[in-house]
Amino acid sequence: MTRFLPRFRFIFQQLTRMADASPPKRPTPIWIGTHSGTFHCDEVVACFMLRQLPEYENAEIFRSRDNTALRGKCDIIVDVGGVYDHAKKWYDHHQTSFKETFNILRPEMAKDFKIRLSSAGLIYTHYGERVIQSILKRERNVQLSPDNLQLAFMQIYRNFISELDAIDNGEVMFDGGVPRYRINSHLSARVGRLNPSWQDTNVDIEQRFKQAMDLAGREFVDNVLEVACSWIAARDHVRDALKEAKSVYPTGEILLLTTFCPWKAHLADLEKEYQVEGVPKLIIFSDGTGWRVAGVPLSPGSFLGSKFLPTSWRGKRDEELSELAGVKDLVFVHHSGFIGGAKTKEAALAMAKKSLEWNDE
C-alpha cells in the first residue's frame, strides 16, 4: 500500500493546482463610442470605417451622451463629448472651438478642401488610407502604391466624404458660382430616414443604427472599389490627351480623349502638374454612339467653364445646327452650351475648333 502513496500524492497535487488555477481570461471587448438618440450619417460612416481596421474590426458600439460613461468604457469616441483630441482618440466636431478642415489637417494632400469636418471627415482624415487599403485587401486582395493611394484618398474625400461633412455642418454649397461640394449620393437623407418616426413605438433604435451602418458601409465600399479599381486607371489616358494637346490644336486648348473615361478631376490635377492651369478649354471624346465636345469646367464639380459652345448654336439640332455652324454631321448643342454632339470624330474636331475661334462678345 505504501508504495502507492507517492503516486496518490502527485495526483492530489495536480488536482489541487487545477482547482486553484484561474479560468482563462476572456478578451476585453473593444468599444467605439458615439451619441445615443437620433443618429446621423457622419457618425454612422465613422463607426463603419473604424470597424474596417484590424484593431476595431470586432468592436462593439456604445451609444450614450454620458461623457463619464463614454470615456470610462470606450477605446475611441466619435461625434460626441465636445472634444477633438487625436492622441486620446476623441473625435467630436460640435464644439465652437472646432475649425478643422481636410486641408488644415492634411495640407500635404490638397488646398481646395475647406469644408468643416464632421466625425466622418475626422475619422477619414486620420485613418482613411488604412481603411482604403484594408477594404481593398479584403475585397480584391490588392494594395495601392503610395502615389495611387494618395490619389484614391483625395478622390474618395471629394466624391463621398465631403458631401457628408458639408451636410452635417450645414455648409453653403456655392461660393462665387463654383460649388464647394457636390451631392452625389443623398446618403445623409437615406440614413436619416432609418430613424424611427415620431409615431413609431417599440422600435429597437440600436438595430436601426446597425441597418444604417450596413447601408452606408456598402456604399462606402463600392465607392472605394470604383475609385481604386476604375477611376485611377483613367489617369494615364487623360495624361496622354494632355501631352498630345498641341498636336490637336496649336495652342493646346483642345484635348482629344481617345478612350473615354472619368476625366474631370484627373485633368484638374494634371493641369497643375504640367503647369498649364486654365489652358485646356474643350475636350473631345466618344460616348460609344457618337462624339462629344465638352467645355472643361473651372473645377471638377462645376458646370461653369471658361469656354462653351457658341450661343447661336445652343438648343439647335441635326441639319439646322450643321447648316448654322457650317459643319456636317453635327447632332446637338445643349441649351446651356456646355456640351455638344457629332456623328464623327472629324465633325467633333471641327465643332471644337470653330467654337474656340468663335467670339460671342
KAQUI-V345300 format. One record per helix or strand of 2 or more residues. SS is the DSSP state (H for helix, E for strand). FROM is the first residue (numbers start at 1). TO is the last residue. If there is no record, write none. Layout:
ss & from & to
SS & FROM & TO
SS & FROM & TO
This chain:
ss & from & to
H & 2 & 20
E & 31 & 34
H & 41 & 50
H & 54 & 56
E & 60 & 63
H & 67 & 73
E & 76 & 78
E & 84 & 85
E & 90 & 91
H & 102 & 105
H & 119 & 140
H & 146 & 169
E & 174 & 175
E & 178 & 179
H & 187 & 192
H & 205 & 243
H & 245 & 248
E & 254 & 257
H & 264 & 273
E & 282 & 286
E & 291 & 295
H & 311 & 313
H & 318 & 325
E & 330 & 333
E & 339 & 342
H & 345 & 357
